[in-house]
C-alpha cells in the first residue's frame, strides 16, 4: 500500500472545520468594510459633526424667511415676525439698555435661588444617600414634591412671601431644590462600595468617610447635574417674573405679549435660549477644569 494512501496528504494546507473558515472570512470582511454612519452607537465622524449641527437651524431659518419676508408675507407680523424684525428689536433693546437690565435682574434671581437650593440640597442629599434611616424619615414628604407642578405653589408663595423678590426667589428655590436633591442622593449611592469599605478598614470614621470618600467621589456627577438645574432655572424664572415684576426677561416678555409686540416676545425667547447655551457651555468648561479625570474617562 503506497504511503499516505487513504490518509490526509502530508503536504499542503490543512483545512479546518467549515464553520471556522466562514467566521474567519466574515470577521475579515467586517474589518475591511467601512462602518456605516448609521451604525448603532457609532460616533459621528469629525467631518459630519458641523454640518449635522447646523443643518436643522439653517433649515428652520430658511423656512422662517420664506414665511415672513415675502411681499406680502405668507404669515403676518402679528403671528410670526420676520428674523430681520426680531434682530432690529433686539439691537434696539441692547442699545437702550433694556435688555441688559432685564438679563441682569433675572440672573441675580437665579443665582440667589440656585445658591440657596444647593446649600440645602447638597448636605441633605448626602445624608439621605449615606444613611437609609434619614432617607426613610424624609422621603415620604420630599418625594411627592417631584411630581407636583411647581407653578401650583405660586398662590401659597405669594401668601407667605408677598409679591416682591422673596416670592420669586422662593419659587425658583423650590423649582431647583426638588430636582437637585434626588440627583445628589443618586450620586452618593453610586459611589463604589469598595471605596467605603477600604476607608473603614483603614480606620476612618463615618464622618471622615463622608468627607474624604463620598463627597469627592460624588461631586463630579453632582456638578454635571448643574447643567440641568441651569435649564430648569431659566425656565422657571419666566413664570416667577410674570407675577408683579418690574424687571427681568419674564417681565419683558409678558409686557410685550400684553401689547401684542410679537417681535419683542420672540427676541426675549431667543435671548433666553442663547443665555442657556452660554451658561451650559460655561458649566461644562468649569466641570472639565475641576474634574479632568472624569473627562478623560468619558473620552
C-alpha positions, 0 to 999 in steps of 0.5 A, spaced: 500 500 500 503 506 497 504 511 503 499 516 505 494 512 501 487 513 504 490 518 509 490 526 509 496 528 504 502 530 508 503 536 504 499 542 503 494 546 507 490 543 512 483 545 512 479 546 518 472 545 520 467 549 515 464 553 520 471 556 522 473 558 515 466 562 514 467 566 521 474 567 519 472 570 512 466 574 515 470 577 521 475 579 515 470 582 511 467 586 517 474 589 518 475 591 511 468 594 510 467 601 512 462 602 518 456 605 516 454 612 519 448 609 521 451 604 525 448 603 532 452 607 537 457 609 532 460 616 533 459 621 528 465 622 524 469 629 525 467 631 518 459 630 519 459 633 526 458 641 523 454 640 518 449 635 522 449 641 527 447 646 523 443 643 518 436 643 522 437 651 524 439 653 517 433 649 515 428 652 520 431 659 518 430 658 511 423 656 512 422 662 517 424 667 511 420 664 506 414 665 511 415 672 513 419 676 508 415 675 502 411 681 499 406 680 502 408 675 507 405 668 507 404 669 515 403 676 518 407 680 523 402 679 528 403 671 528 410 670 526 415 676 525 420 676 520 428 674 523 430 681 520 424 684 525 426 680 531 434 682 530 432 690 529 428 689 536 433 686 539 439 691 537 434 696 539 433 693 546 441 692 547 442 699 545 437 702 550 439 698 555 433 694 556 435 688 555 441 688 559 437 690 565 432 685 564 438 679 563 441 682 569 435 682 574 433 675 572 440 672 573 441 675 580 434 671 581 437 665 579 443 665 582 440 667 589 435 661 588 440 656 585 445 658 591 440 657 596 437 650 593 444 647 593 446 649 600 440 645 602 440 640 597 447 638 597 448 636 605 441 633 605 442 629 599 448 626 602 445 624 608 439 621 605 444 617 600 449 615 606 444 613 611 437 609 609 434 611 616 434 619 614 432 617 607 426 613 610 424 619 615 424 624 609 422 621 603 415 620 604 414 628 604 420 630 599 418 625 594 411 627 592 414 634 591 417 631 584 411 630 581 407 636 583 407 642 578 411 647 581 407 653 578 401 650 583 405 653 589 405 660 586 398 662 590 401 659 597 408 663 595 405 669 594 401 668 601 407 667 605 412 671 601 408 677 598 409 679 591 416 682 591 423 678 590 422 673 596 416 670 592 420 669 586 426 667 589 422 662 593 419 659 587 425 658 583 428 655 590 423 650 590 423 649 582 431 647 583 431 644 590 426 638 588 430 636 582 437 637 585 436 633 591 434 626 588 440 627 583 445 628 589 442 622 593 443 618 586 450 620 586 452 618 593 449 611 592 453 610 586 459 611 589 463 604 589 462 600 595 469 598 595 471 605 596 467 605 603 469 599 605 477 600 604 476 607 608 473 603 614 478 598 614 483 603 614 480 606 620 476 612 618 470 614 621 463 615 618 464 622 618 471 622 615 468 617 610 463 622 608 468 627 607 474 624 604 470 618 600 463 620 598 463 627 597 469 627 592 467 621 589 460 624 588 461 631 586 463 630 579 456 627 577 453 632 582 456 638 578 454 635 571 447 635 574 448 643 574 447 643 567 440 641 568 438 645 574 441 651 569 435 649 564 430 648 569 432 655 572 431 659 566 425 656 565 422 657 571 424 664 572 419 666 566 413 664 570 416 667 577 417 674 573 410 674 570 407 675 577 408 683 579 415 684 576 418 690 574 424 687 571 427 681 568 426 677 561 419 674 564 417 681 565 419 683 558 416 678 555 409 678 558 409 686 557 410 685 550 405 679 549 400 684 553 401 689 547 401 684 542 409 686 540 410 679 537 417 681 535 419 683 542 416 676 545 420 672 540 427 676 541 426 675 549 425 667 547 431 667 543 435 671 548 433 666 553 435 660 549 442 663 547 443 665 555 442 657 556 447 655 551 452 660 554 451 658 561 451 650 559 457 651 555 460 655 561 458 649 566 461 644 562 468 648 561 468 649 569 466 641 570 472 639 565 477 644 569 475 641 576 474 634 574 479 632 568 479 625 570 472 624 569 473 627 562 478 623 560 474 617 562 468 619 558 473 620 552 
